[in-house]
Amino acid sequence: METTNKPLEKLNIFSFKGVQMRTFHLTWMAFFLCFFGWFGLAPLMTIVKTDLGLTKGQIGNIIIASVAATVVARIAIGKLCDSWGPRKTYAALMGICSIPVMTVGLVHSYEGFLLFRLAIGVIGASFVITQYHTSVMFDKKIVGTANAVAGGWGNLGGGITNMVMPLVFAGIVGMGYLPESAWRIAMIFPGVFLFIFAFVYYRFTKDTPAGNFEDLEIANAKAVKTKGTLKLAMKDPRTWALFLAYGACFGIEITFDNVAALYFFENFETSLATAGILAGAFGFMNIFARAVGGIVADKVGNKYGMIGKGKLLALLLACEGIGIALFAQSGSIVAAVVTMLCFAMFLKMANGVTYAMVPFINPKAIGSVSGIVGAGGNVGAVLAGFLFKSSEITYSQAFMYIGVAIACIAAVVALINFDKTRSLVAEGALEPAEA
């Protein structure tokens, strides 16, 4: 692959040559570490619950807090990518958020833990930077695939942390520490990795294939150009359709990452390690499932345009909703695992399709559109979190309600006209002749 200062038209995942591929690999690695830090506590919640004496309602509040801060953070981060640049934004986010990840073990009360969970949740905005940075490094022919692979491999951190953190915890206990100390020490590891990688990202990536904003002397021009991009993104109904869709797929993914280990542990009386492995299998599917969604979306888009991508997204969401409803009714652990893997495939493919559409909503406001849609994922997670917090319904009932809600959102998405040229002409981004 030749080195070029333009967006690449091919994705060679085995190559590190050129700033585009180097940035591609570093950005999914950064996202992986951010997810690892974000959900490092999830598989240890049974220990934290006992240590801090948490009630079901308090655990629900903690789950909501872990994703709530990301709603605002993603919108702000999207705007920063448009003006400040993804390299500085990512380095700053990892460096700052590594602090609460490393120090969450200092708390000894529900209130303190809740505040730390809220602070750690800001790191979830890392997804927006990953998608923005990948979007500017690859040509429109392949950007859906590139975004999906980078996002999927990064999301893999949510699955790996469910598998690895119980082992880290067990290793620390084996060294002679009590469980109430071991979970606190375990969280230092992801925090340290995040802090180190902030410097790696700043040193070895660039804002665009042609260089950094300041190196190209476009920082001031870029800032002027990006004034009003948030408004442009917000007034486009397609942005909000994808906002809903992402809440229905990614929002449920991070909710499941938070509750899966606890659900298997309590409903099917598995060991902590087994519950972690089963929950980890859900996240591990990101190694290919989200990428499949991006690849299919690119192929459908090349043939049927954005309208075709919209119909594909609606179909995947409908299948996801049905799968979650079946999961909710599983009477055995075998049935639960099988239905989980099925709905996980549709969910993660829907993630990939959504962000295969984002770069085409408005070329002038990629960061802002990405931020709003990304925030939708967390709004979905917050709303789902209220269901799991309720003392009046079981976790199984919560999953059933979620399945029905997703099916309704699928119907809304199916009715939206995603034809990009019509909207771009209307707002002056394209001349009618170009359309």
Solvent accessible surface area in square Angstrom, and as a share of the most:
residue,aa,sasa,rsa
1,M,87,0.39
2,E,151,0.68
3,T,94,0.55
4,T,48,0.28
5,N,93,0.48
6,K,137,0.58
7,P,63,0.40
8,L,13,0.06
9,E,103,0.46
10,K,154,0.65
11,L,35,0.17
12,N,64,0.33
13,I,58,0.30
14,F,178,0.74
15,S,15,0.10
16,F,120,0.50
17,K,112,0.47
18,G,14,0.14
19,V,16,0.09
20,Q,2,0.01
21,M,0,0.00
22,R,78,0.28
23,T,0,0.00
24,F,1,0.00
25,H,7,0.03
26,L,20,0.10
27,T,0,0.00
28,W,48,0.17
29,M,59,0.26
30,A,0,0.00
31,F,0,0.00
32,F,41,0.17
33,L,34,0.17
34,C,1,0.00
35,F,1,0.00
36,F,25,0.10
37,G,0,0.00
38,W,1,0.00
39,F,0,0.00
40,G,0,0.00
41,L,1,0.01
42,A,4,0.03
43,P,2,0.01
44,L,0,0.00
45,M,15,0.07
46,T,20,0.12
47,I,36,0.19
48,V,0,0.00
49,K,66,0.28
50,T,113,0.66
51,D,48,0.25
52,L,28,0.14
53,G,57,0.55
54,L,10,0.05
55,T,79,0.46
56,K,70,0.29
57,G,25,0.24
58,Q,48,0.21
59,I,6,0.03
60,G,1,0.01
61,N,43,0.22
62,I,3,0.02
63,I,11,0.06
64,I,19,0.10
65,A,7,0.06
66,S,0,0.00
67,V,1,0.01
68,A,32,0.24
69,A,23,0.18
70,T,0,0.00
71,V,30,0.17
72,V,111,0.64
73,A,13,0.10
74,R,0,0.00
75,I,56,0.28
76,A,52,0.40
77,I,15,0.08
78,G,0,0.00
79,K,61,0.26
80,L,67,0.33
81,C,0,0.00
82,D,6,0.03
83,S,35,0.22
84,W,109,0.38
85,G,0,0.00
86,P,0,0.00
87,R,18,0.07
88,K,52,0.22
89,T,2,0.01
90,Y,0,0.00
91,A,15,0.11
92,A,38,0.30
93,L,13,0.07
94,M,0,0.00
95,G,17,0.17
96,I,118,0.60
97,C,5,0.03
98,S,0,0.00
99,I,98,0.50
100,P,19,0.12
101,V,0,0.00
102,M,51,0.23
103,T,43,0.25
104,V,0,0.00
105,G,11,0.11
106,L,132,0.66
107,V,13,0.08
108,H,137,0.61
109,S,51,0.33
110,Y,36,0.14
111,E,108,0.48
112,G,18,0.17
113,F,0,0.00
114,L,47,0.23
115,L,117,0.58
116,F,53,0.22
117,R,4,0.01
118,L,70,0.35
119,A,43,0.33
120,I,0,0.00
121,G,0,0.00
122,V,48,0.27
123,I,0,0.00
124,G,0,0.00
125,A,0,0.00
126,S,0,0.00
127,F,0,0.00
128,V,0,0.00
129,I,0,0.00
130,T,0,0.00
131,Q,2,0.01
132,Y,9,0.03
133,H,0,0.00
134,T,1,0.00
135,S,12,0.08
136,V,32,0.18
137,M,0,0.00
138,F,6,0.02
139,D,34,0.17
140,K,141,0.60
141,K,118,0.50
142,I,35,0.18
143,V,4,0.02
144,G,0,0.00
145,T,15,0.09
146,A,0,0.00
147,N,0,0.00
148,A,0,0.00
149,V,10,0.05
150,A,0,0.00
151,G,0,0.00
152,G,0,0.00
153,W,43,0.15
154,G,0,0.00
155,N,0,0.00
156,L,18,0.09
157,G,0,0.00
158,G,0,0.00
159,G,0,0.00
160,I,34,0.17
161,T,0,0.00
162,N,0,0.00
163,M,52,0.23
164,V,52,0.30
165,M,1,0.00
166,P,9,0.06
167,L,118,0.59
168,V,40,0.23
169,F,18,0.07
170,A,55,0.43
171,G,41,0.40
172,I,9,0.05
173,V,53,0.31
174,G,69,0.67
175,M,147,0.65
176,G,67,0.64
177,Y,101,0.39
178,L,115,0.57
179,P,54,0.34
180,E,73,0.33
181,S,40,0.26
182,A,0,0.00
183,W,0,0.00
184,R,29,0.11
185,I,49,0.25
186,A,0,0.00
187,M,0,0.00
188,I,77,0.39
189,F,99,0.41
190,P,3,0.02
191,G,0,0.00
192,V,59,0.34
193,F,114,0.47
194,L,0,0.00
195,F,91,0.38
196,I,95,0.48
197,F,27,0.11
198,A,7,0.06
199,F,132,0.55
200,V,45,0.26
201,Y,0,0.00
202,Y,103,0.39
203,R,165,0.60
204,F,90,0.37
205,T,4,0.02
206,K,74,0.32
207,D,1,0.01
208,T,27,0.16
209,P,15,0.09
210,A,52,0.40
211,G,5,0.05
212,N,10,0.05
213,F,6,0.02
214,E,67,0.30
215,D,92,0.48
216,L,69,0.34
217,E,156,0.70
218,I,56,0.28
219,A,42,0.33
220,N,127,0.65
221,A,64,0.49
222,K,42,0.18
223,A,43,0.33
224,V,101,0.58
225,K,133,0.56
226,T,5,0.03
227,K,155,0.66
228,G,39,0.38
229,T,1,0.01
230,L,53,0.26
231,K,146,0.62
232,L,39,0.19
233,A,0,0.00
234,M,93,0.41
235,K,122,0.52
236,D,7,0.04
237,P,91,0.57
238,R,4,0.01
239,T,0,0.00
240,W,94,0.33
241,A,4,0.03
242,L,0,0.00
243,F,35,0.15
244,L,73,0.36
245,A,0,0.00
246,Y,0,0.00
247,G,7,0.07
248,A,2,0.02
249,C,0,0.00
250,F,0,0.00
251,G,0,0.00
252,I,9,0.05
253,E,0,0.00
254,I,0,0.00
255,T,2,0.01
256,F,1,0.00
257,D,2,0.01
258,N,10,0.05
259,V,0,0.00
260,A,0,0.00
261,A,4,0.03
262,L,9,0.04
263,Y,3,0.01
264,F,0,0.00
265,F,70,0.29
266,E,85,0.38
267,N,74,0.38
268,F,46,0.19
269,E,152,0.68
270,T,20,0.12
271,S,62,0.40
272,L,35,0.17
273,A,51,0.39
274,T,56,0.32
275,A,0,0.00
276,G,1,0.01
277,I,100,0.51
278,L,29,0.14
279,A,1,0.01
280,G,0,0.00
281,A,31,0.24
282,F,0,0.00
283,G,1,0.01
284,F,85,0.35
285,M,22,0.10
286,N,0,0.00
287,I,74,0.37
288,F,94,0.39
289,A,0,0.00
290,R,0,0.00
291,A,11,0.09
292,V,49,0.28
293,G,0,0.00
294,G,0,0.00
295,I,71,0.36
296,V,48,0.28
297,A,0,0.00
298,D,10,0.05
299,K,138,0.58
300,V,32,0.18
301,G,14,0.14
302,N,115,0.59
303,K,153,0.65
304,Y,138,0.53
305,G,31,0.30
306,M,12,0.05
307,I,87,0.44
308,G,12,0.12
309,K,9,0.04
310,G,2,0.02
311,K,106,0.45
312,L,26,0.13
313,L,0,0.00
314,A,8,0.06
315,L,108,0.54
316,L,9,0.05
317,L,0,0.00
318,A,33,0.25
319,C,37,0.22
320,E,0,0.00
321,G,2,0.02
322,I,107,0.54
323,G,8,0.08
324,I,1,0.00
325,A,18,0.14
326,L,97,0.48
327,F,1,0.00
328,A,10,0.08
329,Q,119,0.53
330,S,21,0.14
331,G,78,0.75
332,S,53,0.34
333,I,57,0.29
334,V,105,0.60
335,A,39,0.30
336,A,1,0.00
337,V,31,0.18
338,V,80,0.46
339,T,26,0.15
340,M,0,0.00
341,L,67,0.33
342,C,68,0.41
343,F,1,0.00
344,A,0,0.00
345,M,50,0.22
346,F,67,0.28
347,L,0,0.00
348,K,0,0.00
349,M,23,0.10
350,A,0,0.00
351,N,0,0.00
352,G,0,0.00
353,V,0,0.00
354,T,0,0.00
355,Y,1,0.00
356,A,0,0.00
357,M,0,0.00
358,V,2,0.01
359,P,16,0.10
360,F,31,0.13
361,I,0,0.00
362,N,1,0.00
363,P,81,0.51
364,K,97,0.41
365,A,0,0.00
366,I,33,0.17
367,G,0,0.00
368,S,1,0.00
369,V,0,0.00
370,S,1,0.00
371,G,0,0.00
372,I,2,0.01
373,V,0,0.00
374,G,0,0.00
375,A,0,0.00
376,G,1,0.01
377,G,0,0.00
378,N,0,0.00
379,V,42,0.24
380,G,13,0.12
381,A,1,0.01
382,V,23,0.13
383,L,114,0.57
384,A,5,0.04
385,G,0,0.00
386,F,107,0.44
387,L,51,0.25
388,F,1,0.00
389,K,64,0.27
390,S,34,0.22
391,S,100,0.64
392,E,157,0.70
393,I,29,0.15
394,T,79,0.46
395,Y,22,0.09
396,S,30,0.19
397,Q,82,0.36
398,A,0,0.00
399,F,2,0.01
400,M,56,0.25
401,Y,106,0.40
402,I,7,0.03
403,G,2,0.02
404,V,88,0.50
405,A,50,0.39
406,I,3,0.01
407,A,43,0.34
408,C,79,0.47
409,I,37,0.19
410,A,5,0.04
411,A,57,0.44
412,V,65,0.37
413,V,1,0.00
414,A,33,0.25
415,L,154,0.77
416,I,51,0.26
417,N,68,0.35
418,F,1,0.01
419,D,39,0.20
420,K,64,0.27
421,T,40,0.24
422,R,157,0.57
423,S,30,0.19
424,L,5,0.02
425,V,46,0.26
426,A,90,0.70
427,E,49,0.22
428,G,50,0.49
429,A,27,0.21
430,L,43,0.21
431,E,109,0.49
432,P,95,0.60
433,A,103,0.80
434,E,114,0.51
435,A,65,0.50
